[in-house]
Amino acid sequence: MNVALWVVQILLAAIFAGAGLAKLTQPKEKLRDPMRWVDPVPPSQVKALGAVEVLAAVGLVLPPLTGIATVLTPLAAVGLVIVMIGGILVHLRDMKKPDNQDRRRMEIQGALTCAVLLVLAAVVAWGRFGPYAF
């Protein structure tokens, strides 16, 4: 199980580092196509979310690799659970807008992606706080 948790941690770290760096480095206008939810959000909030995602990605892998403050790993996973709850809510809210069918499909897909990432982060939090703590 320890190996499985490491695999999930590394996978989550790669996903959130990539998404977070995109939000940090790209202007809001470039993010509109792949991330339609950024339209009503101020650029500073998009950048802040990107920073949170990058910090969580680092927190998933760096503390156990260094052996320093290993409690940060499950805390980073809990933080990602909270971020994904917010992501699900945003996608479900956007799905209710009377737009075309493509948008509805896209928002359902976004909500499902957030739900899968939420479950993976919750498993890491459970495992690293509980029976497989560092």
N, CA, C and O atoms as a GROMACS GRO file, in nm:
protein
  536
    1MET      N    1   0.082  -0.120   0.000
    1MET     CA    2   0.000   0.000   0.000
    1MET      C    3   0.086   0.126   0.000
    1MET      O    4   0.049   0.227  -0.059
    2ASN      N    5   0.202   0.119   0.066
    2ASN     CA    6   0.292   0.233   0.070
    2ASN      C    7   0.335   0.271  -0.072
    2ASN      O    8   0.342   0.389  -0.106
    3VAL      N    9   0.364   0.171  -0.155
    3VAL     CA   10   0.405   0.198  -0.293
    3VAL      C   11   0.289   0.260  -0.371
    3VAL      O   12   0.308   0.354  -0.448
    4ALA      N   13   0.169   0.208  -0.350
    4ALA     CA   14   0.051   0.264  -0.419
    4ALA      C   15   0.030   0.410  -0.379
    4ALA      O   16  -0.002   0.493  -0.464
    5LEU      N   17   0.047   0.441  -0.251
    5LEU     CA   18   0.033   0.580  -0.207
    5LEU      C   19   0.139   0.669  -0.271
    5LEU      O   20   0.110   0.782  -0.309
    6TRP      N   21   0.260   0.618  -0.281
    6TRP     CA   22   0.366   0.697  -0.347
    6TRP      C   23   0.331   0.724  -0.494
    6TRP      O   24   0.351   0.834  -0.544
    7VAL      N   25   0.278   0.623  -0.561
    7VAL     CA   26   0.240   0.639  -0.702
    7VAL      C   27   0.132   0.747  -0.714
    7VAL      O   28   0.139   0.834  -0.801
    8VAL      N   29   0.032   0.740  -0.626
    8VAL     CA   30  -0.077   0.838  -0.630
    8VAL      C   31  -0.024   0.978  -0.596
    8VAL      O   32  -0.063   1.077  -0.658
    9GLN      N   33   0.065   0.986  -0.498
    9GLN     CA   34   0.124   1.115  -0.461
    9GLN      C   35   0.199   1.177  -0.578
    9GLN      O   36   0.184   1.296  -0.606
   10ILE      N   37   0.279   1.098  -0.645
   10ILE     CA   38   0.357   1.148  -0.758
   10ILE      C   39   0.265   1.189  -0.873
   10ILE      O   40   0.286   1.291  -0.938
   11LEU      N   41   0.162   1.108  -0.899
   11LEU     CA   42   0.066   1.140  -1.003
   11LEU      C   43  -0.006   1.272  -0.972
   11LEU      O   44  -0.016   1.359  -1.059
   12LEU      N   45  -0.055   1.286  -0.850
   12LEU     CA   46  -0.122   1.410  -0.811
   12LEU      C   47  -0.026   1.529  -0.817
   12LEU      O   48  -0.063   1.637  -0.863
   13ALA      N   49   0.097   1.509  -0.773
   13ALA     CA   50   0.195   1.617  -0.776
   13ALA      C   51   0.221   1.662  -0.920
   13ALA      O   52   0.231   1.782  -0.946
   14ALA      N   53   0.232   1.568  -1.012
   14ALA     CA   54   0.256   1.604  -1.153
   14ALA      C   55   0.136   1.679  -1.211
   14ALA      O   56   0.154   1.780  -1.280
   15ILE      N   57   0.017   1.631  -1.182
   15ILE     CA   58  -0.104   1.696  -1.236
   15ILE      C   59  -0.117   1.837  -1.182
   15ILE      O   60  -0.139   1.932  -1.258
   16PHE      N   61  -0.105   1.852  -1.050
   16PHE     CA   62  -0.127   1.983  -0.991
   16PHE      C   63  -0.010   2.079  -1.013
   16PHE      O   64  -0.031   2.200  -1.018
   17ALA      N   65   0.110   2.027  -1.027
   17ALA     CA   66   0.222   2.115  -1.062
   17ALA      C   67   0.202   2.171  -1.202
   17ALA      O   68   0.223   2.290  -1.226
   18GLY      N   69   0.160   2.086  -1.295
   18GLY     CA   70   0.136   2.132  -1.431
   18GLY      C   71   0.022   2.233  -1.440
   18GLY      O   72   0.035   2.337  -1.503
   19ALA      N   73  -0.089   2.200  -1.375
   19ALA     CA   74  -0.205   2.291  -1.378
   19ALA      C   75  -0.173   2.422  -1.306
   19ALA      O   76  -0.210   2.529  -1.352
   20GLY      N   77  -0.105   2.412  -1.194
   20GLY     CA   78  -0.071   2.532  -1.117
   20GLY      C   79   0.027   2.622  -1.190
   20GLY      O   80   0.011   2.744  -1.190
   21LEU      N   81   0.128   2.561  -1.251
   21LEU     CA   82   0.224   2.641  -1.327
   21LEU      C   83   0.159   2.709  -1.446
   21LEU      O   84   0.194   2.822  -1.481
   22ALA      N   85   0.065   2.641  -1.510
   22ALA     CA   86  -0.007   2.703  -1.621
   22ALA      C   87  -0.084   2.826  -1.572
   22ALA      O   88  -0.082   2.931  -1.636
   23LYS      N   89  -0.150   2.813  -1.459
   23LYS     CA   90  -0.226   2.926  -1.404
   23LYS      C   91  -0.134   3.040  -1.360
   23LYS      O   92  -0.170   3.157  -1.370
   24LEU      N   93  -0.016   3.006  -1.313
   24LEU     CA   94   0.078   3.108  -1.268
   24LEU      C   95   0.148   3.180  -1.384
   24LEU      O   96   0.177   3.299  -1.375
   25THR      N   97   0.175   3.108  -1.491
   25THR     CA   98   0.260   3.165  -1.597
   25THR      C   99   0.182   3.216  -1.718
   25THR      O  100   0.234   3.298  -1.794
   26GLN      N  101   0.060   3.169  -1.738
   26GLN     CA  102  -0.016   3.209  -1.856
   26GLN      C  103  -0.112   3.323  -1.823
   26GLN      O  104  -0.169   3.326  -1.714
   27PRO      N  105  -0.129   3.416  -1.915
   27PRO     CA  106  -0.231   3.520  -1.892
   27PRO      C  107  -0.370   3.457  -1.897
   27PRO      O  108  -0.392   3.353  -1.959
   28LYS      N  109  -0.462   3.523  -1.831
   28LYS     CA  110  -0.599   3.472  -1.822
   28LYS      C  111  -0.660   3.447  -1.960
   28LYS      O  112  -0.736   3.351  -1.977
   29GLU      N  113  -0.627   3.530  -2.056
   29GLU     CA  114  -0.681   3.516  -2.190
   29GLU      C  115  -0.642   3.383  -2.254
   29GLU      O  116  -0.720   3.324  -2.327
   30LYS      N  117  -0.521   3.336  -2.226
   30LYS     CA  118  -0.475   3.208  -2.282
   30LYS      C  119  -0.540   3.089  -2.211
   30LYS      O  120  -0.548   2.980  -2.266
   31LEU      N  121  -0.585   3.111  -2.089
   31LEU     CA  122  -0.645   3.002  -2.012
   31LEU      C  123  -0.793   2.984  -2.044
   31LEU      O  124  -0.852   2.883  -2.005
   32ARG      N  125  -0.854   3.078  -2.113
   32ARG     CA  126  -1.000   3.074  -2.137
   32ARG      C  127  -1.044   2.951  -2.215
   32ARG      O  128  -1.147   2.892  -2.183
   33ASP      N  129  -0.968   2.910  -2.316
   33ASP     CA  130  -1.012   2.795  -2.395
   33ASP      C  131  -1.013   2.665  -2.314
   33ASP      O  132  -1.115   2.598  -2.309
   34PRO      N  133  -0.902   2.630  -2.251
   34PRO     CA  134  -0.906   2.503  -2.177
   34PRO      C  135  -0.980   2.513  -2.044
   34PRO      O  136  -1.028   2.411  -1.992
   35MET      N  137  -0.991   2.633  -1.988
   35MET     CA  138  -1.053   2.651  -1.856
   35MET      C  139  -1.156   2.763  -1.863
   35MET      O  140  -1.125   2.878  -1.831
   36ARG      N  141  -1.274   2.731  -1.904
   36ARG     CA  142  -1.376   2.834  -1.924
   36ARG      C  143  -1.418   2.901  -1.794
   36ARG      O  144  -1.473   3.011  -1.796
   37TRP      N  145  -1.394   2.837  -1.682
   37TRP     CA  146  -1.435   2.892  -1.554
   37TRP      C  147  -1.359   3.018  -1.517
   37TRP      O  148  -1.402   3.090  -1.428
   38VAL      N  149  -1.247   3.047  -1.584
   38VAL     CA  150  -1.168   3.165  -1.547
   38VAL      C  151  -1.232   3.296  -1.590
   38VAL      O  152  -1.193   3.403  -1.542
   39ASP      N  153  -1.330   3.291  -1.680
   39ASP     CA  154  -1.393   3.414  -1.730
   39ASP      C  155  -1.437   3.510  -1.619
   39ASP      O  156  -1.395   3.625  -1.619
   40PRO      N  157  -1.521   3.466  -1.524
   40PRO     CA  158  -1.568   3.561  -1.423
   40PRO      C  159  -1.472   3.580  -1.305
   40PRO      O  160  -1.501   3.658  -1.214
   41VAL      N  161  -1.359   3.512  -1.307
   41VAL     CA  162  -1.267   3.514  -1.193
   41VAL      C  163  -1.157   3.617  -1.217
   41VAL      O  164  -1.099   3.622  -1.325
   42PRO      N  165  -1.127   3.700  -1.116
   42PRO     CA  166  -1.017   3.796  -1.132
   42PRO      C  167  -0.883   3.724  -1.153
   42PRO      O  168  -0.860   3.617  -1.096
   43PRO      N  169  -0.795   3.783  -1.235
   43PRO     CA  170  -0.665   3.719  -1.260
   43PRO      C  171  -0.586   3.689  -1.134
   43PRO      O  172  -0.515   3.589  -1.127
   44SER      N  173  -0.596   3.774  -1.033
   44SER     CA  174  -0.522   3.750  -0.909
   44SER      C  175  -0.568   3.622  -0.840
   44SER      O  176  -0.488   3.552  -0.778
   45GLN      N  177  -0.697   3.592  -0.849
   45GLN     CA  178  -0.747   3.468  -0.788
   45GLN      C  179  -0.702   3.345  -0.866
   45GLN      O  180  -0.674   3.240  -0.807
   46VAL      N  181  -0.694   3.358  -0.998
   46VAL     CA  182  -0.644   3.246  -1.080
   46VAL      C  183  -0.499   3.220  -1.044
   46VAL      O  184  -0.459   3.104  -1.028
   47LYS      N  185  -0.419   3.325  -1.030
   47LYS     CA  186  -0.278   3.310  -0.992
   47LYS      C  187  -0.265   3.251  -0.852
   47LYS      O  188  -0.178   3.167  -0.828
   48ALA      N  189  -0.350   3.295  -0.759
   48ALA     CA  190  -0.346   3.242  -0.623
   48ALA      C  191  -0.378   3.093  -0.621
   48ALA      O  192  -0.314   3.016  -0.550
   49LEU      N  193  -0.478   3.053  -0.699
   49LEU     CA  194  -0.511   2.911  -0.708
   49LEU      C  195  -0.394   2.832  -0.767
   49LEU      O  196  -0.364   2.722  -0.721
   50GLY      N  197  -0.329   2.889  -0.867
   50GLY     CA  198  -0.212   2.824  -0.924
   50GLY      C  199  -0.102   2.807  -0.822
   50GLY      O  200  -0.037   2.702  -0.817
   51ALA      N  201  -0.080   2.908  -0.740
   51ALA     CA  202   0.023   2.899  -0.635
   51ALA      C  203  -0.013   2.792  -0.533
   51ALA      O  204   0.074   2.716  -0.490
   52VAL      N  205  -0.140   2.784  -0.495
   52VAL     CA  206  -0.184   2.681  -0.400
   52VAL      C  207  -0.161   2.542  -0.458
   52VAL      O  208  -0.115   2.452  -0.388
   53GLU      N  209  -0.192   2.525  -0.586
   53GLU     CA  210  -0.174   2.394  -0.649
   53GLU      C  211  -0.027   2.356  -0.657
   53GLU      O  212   0.008   2.240  -0.633
   54VAL      N  213   0.060   2.450  -0.690
   54VAL     CA  214   0.204   2.420  -0.696
   54VAL      C  215   0.256   2.387  -0.556
   54VAL      O  216   0.333   2.292  -0.540
   55LEU      N  217   0.216   2.464  -0.456
   55LEU     CA  218   0.260   2.435  -0.319
   55LEU      C  219   0.211   2.298  -0.272
   55LEU      O  220   0.285   2.225  -0.205
   56ALA      N  221   0.089   2.263  -0.307
   56ALA     CA  222   0.037   2.131  -0.270
   56ALA      C  223   0.116   2.021  -0.340
   56ALA      O  224   0.148   1.918  -0.279
   57ALA      N  225   0.150   2.042  -0.466
   57ALA     CA  226   0.229   1.943  -0.540
   57ALA      C  227   0.364   1.922  -0.473
   57ALA      O  228   0.409   1.808  -0.458
   58VAL      N  229   0.428   2.030  -0.433
   58VAL     CA  230   0.556   2.020  -0.363
   58VAL      C  231   0.536   1.949  -0.229
   58VAL      O  232   0.617   1.865  -0.191
   59GLY      N  233   0.429   1.984  -0.158
   59GLY     CA  234   0.401   1.924  -0.028
   59GLY      C  235   0.371   1.776  -0.033
   59GLY      O  236   0.390   1.706   0.066
   60LEU      N  237   0.326   1.728  -0.146
   60LEU     CA  238   0.298   1.585  -0.159
   60LEU      C  239   0.424   1.501  -0.166
   60LEU      O  240   0.423   1.385  -0.123
   61VAL      N  241   0.531   1.555  -0.220
   61VAL     CA  242   0.650   1.472  -0.242
   61VAL      C  243   0.775   1.517  -0.167
   61VAL      O  244   0.855   1.433  -0.124
   62LEU      N  245   0.794   1.646  -0.149
   62LEU     CA  246   0.920   1.693  -0.092
   62LEU      C  247   0.939   1.656   0.056
   62LEU      O  248   1.047   1.608   0.091
   63PRO      N  249   0.842   1.675   0.144
   63PRO     CA  250   0.864   1.640   0.285
   63PRO      C  251   0.904   1.494   0.308
   63PRO      O  252   1.000   1.469   0.382
   64PRO      N  253   0.835   1.397   0.247
   64PRO     CA  254   0.880   1.260   0.271
   64PRO      C  255   1.016   1.228   0.208
   64PRO      O  256   1.089   1.142   0.259
   65LEU      N  257   1.049   1.296   0.098
   65LEU     CA  258   1.180   1.270   0.036
   65LEU      C  259   1.294   1.323   0.123
   65LEU      O  260   1.402   1.264   0.128
   66THR      N  261   1.268   1.434   0.191
   66THR     CA  262   1.372   1.494   0.276
   66THR      C  263   1.364   1.445   0.420
   66THR      O  264   1.461   1.456   0.495
   67GLY      N  265   1.249   1.392   0.459
   67GLY     CA  266   1.231   1.350   0.597
   67GLY      C  267   1.204   1.466   0.691
   67GLY      O  268   1.209   1.450   0.813
   68ILE      N  269   1.176   1.583   0.636
   68ILE     CA  270   1.153   1.704   0.715
   68ILE      C  271   1.005   1.739   0.708
   68ILE      O  272   0.948   1.749   0.600
   69ALA      N  273   0.943   1.756   0.824
   69ALA     CA  274   0.802   1.798   0.835
   69ALA      C  275   0.710   1.711   0.749
   69ALA      O  276   0.634   1.762   0.667
   70THR      N  277   0.718   1.581   0.768
   70THR     CA  278   0.642   1.488   0.685
   70THR      C  279   0.490   1.501   0.705
   70THR      O  280   0.413   1.452   0.623
   71VAL      N  281   0.448   1.566   0.811
   71VAL     CA  282   0.304   1.589   0.831
   71VAL      C  283   0.247   1.680   0.723
   71VAL      O  284   0.126   1.684   0.704
   72LEU      N  285   0.333   1.752   0.651
   72LEU     CA  286   0.285   1.839   0.544
   72LEU      C  287   0.226   1.761   0.427
   72LEU      O  288   0.144   1.814   0.352
   73THR      N  289   0.266   1.636   0.410
   73THR     CA  290   0.215   1.557   0.298
   73THR      C  291   0.065   1.530   0.311
   73THR      O  292  -0.009   1.560   0.218
   74PRO      N  293   0.018   1.475   0.423
   74PRO     CA  294  -0.128   1.457   0.432
   74PRO      C  295  -0.202   1.591   0.440
   74PRO      O  296  -0.317   1.600   0.396
   75LEU      N  297  -0.139   1.693   0.494
   75LEU     CA  298  -0.203   1.824   0.497
   75LEU      C  299  -0.217   1.880   0.355
   75LEU      O  300  -0.319   1.943   0.324
   76ALA      N  301  -0.118   1.859   0.271
   76ALA     CA  302  -0.127   1.901   0.131
   76ALA      C  303  -0.240   1.825   0.061
   76ALA      O  304  -0.314   1.883  -0.019
   77ALA      N  305  -0.254   1.697   0.092
   77ALA     CA  306  -0.362   1.618   0.033
   77ALA      C  307  -0.499   1.670   0.078
   77ALA      O  308  -0.592   1.677  -0.002
   78VAL      N  309  -0.512   1.706   0.205
   78VAL     CA  310  -0.638   1.763   0.254
   78VAL      C  311  -0.665   1.896   0.184
   78VAL      O  312  -0.779   1.924   0.148
   79GLY      N  313  -0.562   1.977   0.165
   79GLY     CA  314  -0.579   2.102   0.092
   79GLY      C  315  -0.630   2.079  -0.049
   79GLY      O  316  -0.713   2.154  -0.098
   80LEU      N  317  -0.579   1.975  -0.114
   80LEU     CA  318  -0.626   1.944  -0.249
   80LEU      C  319  -0.770   1.895  -0.249
   80LEU      O  320  -0.845   1.922  -0.343
   81VAL      N  321  -0.809   1.823  -0.145
   81VAL     CA  322  -0.949   1.781  -0.132
   81VAL      C  323  -1.039   1.905  -0.128
   81VAL      O  324  -1.142   1.910  -0.195
   82ILE      N  325  -0.998   2.005  -0.050
   82ILE     CA  326  -1.076   2.129  -0.040
   82ILE      C  327  -1.080   2.202  -0.174
   82ILE      O  328  -1.186   2.250  -0.215
   83VAL      N  329  -0.967   2.209  -0.242
   83VAL     CA  330  -0.963   2.274  -0.373
   83VAL      C  331  -1.054   2.201  -0.472
   83VAL      O  332  -1.123   2.265  -0.552
   84MET      N  333  -1.054   2.069  -0.468
   84MET     CA  334  -1.137   1.993  -0.561
   84MET      C  335  -1.286   2.006  -0.528
   84MET      O  336  -1.369   2.001  -0.620
   85ILE      N  337  -1.321   2.021  -0.402
   85ILE     CA  338  -1.461   2.048  -0.368
   85ILE      C  339  -1.502   2.180  -0.434
   85ILE      O  340  -1.610   2.190  -0.493
   86GLY      N  341  -1.417   2.279  -0.423
   86GLY     CA  342  -1.445   2.407  -0.489
   86GLY      C  343  -1.455   2.391  -0.640
   86GLY      O  344  -1.541   2.452  -0.703
   87GLY      N  345  -1.368   2.310  -0.698
   87GLY     CA  346  -1.373   2.287  -0.842
   87GLY      C  347  -1.503   2.220  -0.886
   87GLY      O  348  -1.561   2.257  -0.988
   88ILE      N  349  -1.548   2.123  -0.810
   88ILE     CA  350  -1.674   2.057  -0.842
   88ILE      C  351  -1.789   2.157  -0.837
   88ILE      O  352  -1.874   2.161  -0.926
   89LEU      N  353  -1.790   2.239  -0.732
   89LEU     CA  354  -1.897   2.338  -0.717
   89LEU      C  355  -1.896   2.438  -0.833
   89LEU      O  356  -2.003   2.476  -0.883
   90VAL      N  357  -1.779   2.482  -0.875
   90VAL     CA  358  -1.770   2.575  -0.987
   90VAL      C  359  -1.823   2.511  -1.115
   90VAL      O  360  -1.898   2.574  -1.190
   91HIS      N  361  -1.784   2.387  -1.141
   91HIS     CA  362  -1.829   2.320  -1.264
   91HIS      C  363  -1.979   2.294  -1.260
   91HIS      O  364  -2.046   2.308  -1.362
   92LEU      N  365  -2.032   2.257  -1.146
   92LEU     CA  366  -2.176   2.233  -1.137
   92LEU      C  367  -2.254   2.364  -1.152
   92LEU      O  368  -2.362   2.366  -1.212
   93ARG      N  369  -2.200   2.473  -1.097
   93ARG     CA  370  -2.265   2.603  -1.113
   93ARG      C  371  -2.268   2.644  -1.260
   93ARG      O  372  -2.370   2.690  -1.310
   94ASP      N  373  -2.154   2.627  -1.327
   94ASP     CA  374  -2.145   2.665  -1.468
   94ASP      C  375  -2.231   2.577  -1.556
   94ASP      O  376  -2.274   2.619  -1.663
   95MET      N  377  -2.257   2.453  -1.512
   95MET     CA  378  -2.338   2.361  -1.591
   95MET      C  379  -2.484   2.408  -1.598
   95MET      O  380  -2.554   2.377  -1.694
   96LYS      N  381  -2.528   2.482  -1.499
   96LYS     CA  382  -2.667   2.527  -1.494
   96LYS      C  383  -2.695   2.644  -1.587
   96LYS      O  384  -2.810   2.677  -1.613
   97LYS      N  385  -2.589   2.707  -1.638
   97LYS     CA  386  -2.608   2.822  -1.727
   97LYS      C  387  -2.672   2.776  -1.858
   97LYS      O  388  -2.633   2.673  -1.913
   98PRO      N  389  -2.771   2.851  -1.906
   98PRO     CA  390  -2.839   2.810  -2.031
   98PRO      C  391  -2.750   2.838  -2.152
   98PRO      O  392  -2.768   2.937  -2.222
   99ASP      N  393  -2.658   2.750  -2.175
   99ASP     CA  394  -2.566   2.763  -2.287
   99ASP      C  395  -2.588   2.644  -2.379
   99ASP      O  396  -2.689   2.575  -2.369
  100ASN      N  397  -2.495   2.620  -2.466
  100ASN     CA  398  -2.511   2.508  -2.558
  100ASN      C  399  -2.479   2.374  -2.490
  100ASN      O  400  -2.428   2.371  -2.378
  101GLN      N  401  -2.509   2.266  -2.560
  101GLN     CA  402  -2.490   2.131  -2.506
  101GLN      C  403  -2.342   2.100  -2.487
  101GLN      O  404  -2.306   2.025  -2.396
  102ASP      N  405  -2.255   2.155  -2.572
  102ASP     CA  406  -2.111   2.133  -2.558
  102ASP      C  407  -2.061   2.181  -2.423
  102ASP      O  408  -1.981   2.114  -2.358
  103ARG      N  409  -2.109   2.296  -2.382
  103ARG     CA  410  -2.066   2.352  -2.254
  103ARG      C  411  -2.110   2.261  -2.139
  103ARG      O  412  -2.033   2.236  -2.046
  104ARG      N  413  -2.233   2.212  -2.145
  104ARG     CA  414  -2.283   2.123  -2.040
  104ARG      C  415  -2.196   1.998  -2.031
  104ARG      O  416  -2.159   1.955  -1.922
  105ARG      N  417  -2.163   1.942  -2.146
  105ARG     CA  418  -2.079   1.822  -2.149
  105ARG      C  419  -1.942   1.852  -2.090
  105ARG      O  420  -1.886   1.771  -2.015
  106MET      N  421  -1.887   1.968  -2.124
  106MET     CA  422  -1.756   2.007  -2.076
  106MET      C  423  -1.757   2.025  -1.924
  106MET      O  424  -1.661   1.987  -1.856
  107GLU      N  425  -1.864   2.084  -1.871
  107GLU     CA  426  -1.871   2.107  -1.727
  107GLU      C  427  -1.891   1.976  -1.652
  107GLU      O  428  -1.836   1.959  -1.543
  108ILE      N  429  -1.968   1.883  -1.707
  108ILE     CA  430  -1.983   1.751  -1.643
  108ILE      C  431  -1.849   1.682  -1.639
  108ILE      O  432  -1.812   1.623  -1.537
  109GLN      N  433  -1.775   1.688  -1.749
  109GLN     CA  434  -1.642   1.626  -1.754
  109GLN      C  435  -1.549   1.691  -1.651
  109GLN      O  436  -1.473   1.621  -1.584
  110GLY      N  437  -1.555   1.823  -1.638
  110GLY     CA  438  -1.472   1.892  -1.540
  110GLY      C  439  -1.506   1.853  -1.398
  110GLY      O  440  -1.417   1.834  -1.316
  111ALA      N  441  -1.636   1.841  -1.368
  111ALA     CA  442  -1.678   1.800  -1.235
  111ALA      C  443  -1.634   1.657  -1.204
  111ALA      O  444  -1.591   1.628  -1.093
  112LEU      N  445  -1.644   1.570  -1.302
  112LEU     CA  446  -1.602   1.431  -1.281
  112LEU      C  447  -1.450   1.422  -1.261
  112LEU      O  448  -1.402   1.345  -1.178
  113THR      N  449  -1.376   1.500  -1.337
  113THR     CA  450  -1.230   1.502  -1.319
  113THR      C  451  -1.194   1.549  -1.179
  113THR      O  452  -1.109   1.490  -1.113
  114CYS      N  453  -1.259   1.654  -1.134
  114CYS     CA  454  -1.236   1.704  -0.997
  114CYS      C  455  -1.272   1.598  -0.894
  114CYS      O  456  -1.202   1.583  -0.794
  115ALA      N  457  -1.381   1.524  -0.918
  115ALA     CA  458  -1.423   1.421  -0.823
  115ALA      C  459  -1.319   1.309  -0.814
  115ALA      O  460  -1.290   1.260  -0.705
  116VAL      N  461  -1.263   1.268  -0.927
  116VAL     CA  462  -1.160   1.163  -0.927
  116VAL      C  463  -1.036   1.212  -0.853
  116VAL      O  464  -0.980   1.139  -0.771
  117LEU      N  465  -0.993   1.335  -0.881
  117LEU     CA  466  -0.876   1.390  -0.812
  117LEU      C  467  -0.903   1.406  -0.663
  117LEU      O  468  -0.813   1.386  -0.581
  118LEU      N  469  -1.026   1.441  -0.626
  118LEU     CA  470  -1.064   1.452  -0.485
  118LEU      C  471  -1.049   1.317  -0.416
  118LEU      O  472  -0.993   1.309  -0.307
  119VAL      N  473  -1.098   1.211  -0.478
  119VAL     CA  474  -1.089   1.078  -0.419
  119VAL      C  475  -0.943   1.036  -0.402
  119VAL      O  476  -0.904   0.983  -0.298
  120LEU      N  477  -0.862   1.061  -0.504
  120LEU     CA  478  -0.720   1.026  -0.494
  120LEU      C  479  -0.650   1.102  -0.382
  120LEU      O  480  -0.572   1.045  -0.307
  121ALA      N  481  -0.678   1.231  -0.371
  121ALA     CA  482  -0.619   1.312  -0.264
  121ALA      C  483  -0.669   1.265  -0.127
  121ALA      O  484  -0.592   1.263  -0.031
  122ALA      N  485  -0.795   1.227  -0.118
  122ALA     CA  486  -0.850   1.178   0.009
  122ALA      C  487  -0.784   1.047   0.049
  122ALA      O  488  -0.759   1.025   0.168
  123VAL      N  489  -0.755   0.961  -0.046
  123VAL     CA  490  -0.686   0.835  -0.016
  123VAL      C  491  -0.546   0.863   0.037
  123VAL      O  492  -0.502   0.800   0.133
  124VAL      N  493  -0.477   0.959  -0.024
  124VAL     CA  494  -0.343   0.995   0.026
  124VAL      C  495  -0.353   1.052   0.168
  124VAL      O  496  -0.273   1.016   0.254
  125ALA      N  497  -0.448   1.139   0.191
  125ALA     CA  498  -0.464   1.198   0.324
  125ALA      C  499  -0.492   1.088   0.427
  125ALA      O  500  -0.432   1.086   0.534
  126TRP      N  501  -0.584   0.999   0.394
  126TRP     CA  502  -0.618   0.889   0.486
  126TRP      C  503  -0.495   0.802   0.513
  126TRP      O  504  -0.462   0.773   0.628
  127GLY      N  505  -0.427   0.762   0.406
  127GLY     CA  506  -0.312   0.673   0.423
  127GLY      C  507  -0.196   0.735   0.497
  127GLY      O  508  -0.132   0.670   0.580
  128ARG      N  509  -0.169   0.862   0.470
  128ARG     CA  510  -0.054   0.927   0.532
  128ARG      C  511  -0.082   0.981   0.672
  128ARG      O  512   0.010   0.999   0.751
  129PHE      N  513  -0.208   1.007   0.703
  129PHE     CA  514  -0.244   1.040   0.841
  129PHE      C  515  -0.258   0.914   0.924
  129PHE      O  516  -0.235   0.915   1.044
  130GLY      N  517  -0.296   0.805   0.858
  130GLY     CA  518  -0.331   0.682   0.930
  130GLY      C  519  -0.227   0.573   0.925
  130GLY      O  520  -0.115   0.592   0.972
  131PRO      N  521  -0.264   0.460   0.868
  131PRO     CA  522  -0.180   0.340   0.880
  131PRO      C  523  -0.047   0.345   0.806
  131PRO      O  524   0.042   0.265   0.835
  132TYR      N  525  -0.031   0.435   0.712
  132TYR     CA  526   0.093   0.440   0.633
  132TYR      C  527   0.165   0.573   0.648
  132TYR      O  528   0.225   0.624   0.554
  133ALA      N  529   0.157   0.629   0.766
  133ALA     CA  530   0.223   0.758   0.794
  133ALA      C  531   0.374   0.742   0.784
  133ALA      O  532   0.428   0.634   0.801
  134PHE      N  533   0.439   0.853   0.756
  134PHE     CA  534   0.586   0.851   0.746
  134PHE      C  535   0.649   0.854   0.882
  134PHE      O  536   0.772   0.852   0.894
   0.00000   0.00000   0.00000
